Amino acid sequence: MKDIWLGAITMGSVTMSGEIFFTIPTENPQRIIFFVGEGIVMLIIYFSLTAIIDKIKKKNS
Protein backbone atom coordinates (compact mmCIF):
# COMPACT_ATOMS: atom_id res chain seq x y z
CA MET A 1 0.00 0.00 0.00
CA LYS A 2 2.95 2.33 0.61
CA ASP A 3 3.98 1.94 -3.03
CA ILE A 4 0.57 3.07 -4.24
CA TRP A 5 0.59 6.02 -1.85
CA LEU A 6 4.10 7.03 -2.95
CA GLY A 7 3.07 6.75 -6.60
CA ALA A 8 -0.03 8.85 -5.97
CA ILE A 9 1.97 11.56 -4.22
CA THR A 10 4.53 11.61 -7.03
CA MET A 11 1.86 11.76 -9.73
CA GLY A 12 -0.03 14.48 -7.90
CA SER A 13 3.01 16.65 -7.27
CA VAL A 14 4.24 16.38 -10.85
CA THR A 15 0.79 17.21 -12.23
CA MET A 16 0.24 20.11 -9.84
CA SER A 17 3.66 21.64 -10.45
CA GLY A 18 3.13 21.41 -14.21
CA GLU A 19 -0.30 22.99 -13.94
CA ILE A 20 0.90 25.77 -11.65
CA PHE A 21 3.90 26.76 -13.77
CA PHE A 22 2.36 26.39 -17.23
CA THR A 23 -1.40 26.83 -16.90
CA ILE A 24 -2.24 29.34 -14.17
CA PRO A 25 0.07 32.14 -15.47
CA THR A 26 -2.11 32.39 -18.61
CA GLU A 27 -4.79 34.05 -16.41
CA ASN A 28 -7.56 32.13 -18.12
CA PRO A 29 -10.30 31.30 -15.57
CA GLN A 30 -11.26 28.15 -17.45
CA ARG A 31 -7.73 26.80 -16.94
CA ILE A 32 -7.98 27.26 -13.16
CA ILE A 33 -11.34 25.45 -13.10
CA PHE A 34 -9.76 22.67 -15.17
CA PHE A 35 -6.87 22.46 -12.69
CA VAL A 36 -9.23 22.11 -9.71
CA GLY A 37 -11.39 19.57 -11.56
CA GLU A 38 -8.35 17.54 -12.52
CA GLY A 39 -7.28 17.35 -8.88
CA ILE A 40 -10.74 16.21 -7.80
CA VAL A 41 -10.83 13.50 -10.48
CA MET A 42 -7.38 12.28 -9.45
CA LEU A 43 -8.52 12.00 -5.83
CA ILE A 44 -11.68 10.10 -6.79
CA ILE A 45 -9.68 7.64 -8.90
CA TYR A 46 -7.11 7.16 -6.15
CA PHE A 47 -9.69 6.53 -3.41
CA SER A 48 -11.72 4.15 -5.57
CA LEU A 49 -8.63 2.12 -6.49
CA THR A 50 -7.54 2.04 -2.86
CA ALA A 51 -10.97 0.79 -1.78
CA ILE A 52 -10.92 -1.95 -4.43
CA ILE A 53 -7.42 -3.08 -3.43
CA ASP A 54 -8.37 -3.12 0.26
CA LYS A 55 -11.45 -5.19 -0.52
CA ILE A 56 -9.36 -7.72 -2.46
CA LYS A 57 -6.79 -7.89 0.36
CA LYS A 58 -9.51 -8.55 2.96
CA LYS A 59 -11.04 -11.24 0.78
CA ASN A 60 -7.69 -13.04 0.37
CA SER A 61 -6.77 -12.86 4.08
C-alpha positions as a LaTeX table, in Angstrom:
\begin{tabular}{lrrr}
\hline
Residue & $x$ (\AA) & $y$ (\AA) & $z$ (\AA) \\
\hline
Met1 & 0.00 & 0.00 & 0.00 \\
Lys2 & 2.95 & 2.33 & 0.61 \\
Asp3 & 3.98 & 1.94 & $-3.03$ \\
Ile4 & 0.57 & 3.07 & $-4.24$ \\
Trp5 & 0.59 & 6.02 & $-1.85$ \\
Leu6 & 4.10 & 7.03 & $-2.95$ \\
Gly7 & 3.07 & 6.75 & $-6.60$ \\
Ala8 & $-0.03$ & 8.85 & $-5.97$ \\
Ile9 & 1.97 & 11.56 & $-4.22$ \\
Thr10 & 4.53 & 11.61 & $-7.03$ \\
Met11 & 1.86 & 11.76 & $-9.73$ \\
Gly12 & $-0.03$ & 14.48 & $-7.90$ \\
Ser13 & 3.01 & 16.65 & $-7.27$ \\
Val14 & 4.24 & 16.38 & $-10.85$ \\
Thr15 & 0.79 & 17.21 & $-12.23$ \\
Met16 & 0.24 & 20.11 & $-9.84$ \\
Ser17 & 3.66 & 21.64 & $-10.45$ \\
Gly18 & 3.13 & 21.41 & $-14.21$ \\
Glu19 & $-0.30$ & 22.99 & $-13.94$ \\
Ile20 & 0.90 & 25.77 & $-11.65$ \\
Phe21 & 3.90 & 26.76 & $-13.77$ \\
Phe22 & 2.36 & 26.39 & $-17.23$ \\
Thr23 & $-1.40$ & 26.83 & $-16.90$ \\
Ile24 & $-2.24$ & 29.34 & $-14.17$ \\
Pro25 & 0.07 & 32.14 & $-15.47$ \\
Thr26 & $-2.11$ & 32.39 & $-18.61$ \\
Glu27 & $-4.79$ & 34.05 & $-16.41$ \\
Asn28 & $-7.56$ & 32.13 & $-18.12$ \\
Pro29 & $-10.30$ & 31.30 & $-15.57$ \\
Gln30 & $-11.26$ & 28.15 & $-17.45$ \\
Arg31 & $-7.73$ & 26.80 & $-16.94$ \\
Ile32 & $-7.98$ & 27.26 & $-13.16$ \\
Ile33 & $-11.34$ & 25.45 & $-13.10$ \\
Phe34 & $-9.76$ & 22.67 & $-15.17$ \\
Phe35 & $-6.87$ & 22.46 & $-12.69$ \\
Val36 & $-9.23$ & 22.11 & $-9.71$ \\
Gly37 & $-11.39$ & 19.57 & $-11.56$ \\
Glu38 & $-8.35$ & 17.54 & $-12.52$ \\
Gly39 & $-7.28$ & 17.35 & $-8.88$ \\
Ile40 & $-10.74$ & 16.21 & $-7.80$ \\
Val41 & $-10.83$ & 13.50 & $-10.48$ \\
Met42 & $-7.38$ & 12.28 & $-9.45$ \\
Leu43 & $-8.52$ & 12.00 & $-5.83$ \\
Ile44 & $-11.68$ & 10.10 & $-6.79$ \\
Ile45 & $-9.68$ & 7.64 & $-8.90$ \\
Tyr46 & $-7.11$ & 7.16 & $-6.15$ \\
Phe47 & $-9.69$ & 6.53 & $-3.41$ \\
Ser48 & $-11.72$ & 4.15 & $-5.57$ \\
Leu49 & $-8.63$ & 2.12 & $-6.49$ \\
Thr50 & $-7.54$ & 2.04 & $-2.86$ \\
Ala51 & $-10.97$ & 0.79 & $-1.78$ \\
Ile52 & $-10.92$ & $-1.95$ & $-4.43$ \\
Ile53 & $-7.42$ & $-3.08$ & $-3.43$ \\
Asp54 & $-8.37$ & $-3.12$ & 0.26 \\
Lys55 & $-11.45$ & $-5.19$ & $-0.52$ \\
Ile56 & $-9.36$ & $-7.72$ & $-2.46$ \\
Lys57 & $-6.79$ & $-7.89$ & 0.36 \\
Lys58 & $-9.51$ & $-8.55$ & 2.96 \\
Lys59 & $-11.04$ & $-11.24$ & 0.78 \\
Asn60 & $-7.69$ & $-13.04$ & 0.37 \\
Ser61 & $-6.77$ & $-12.86$ & 4.08 \\
\hline
\end{tabular}
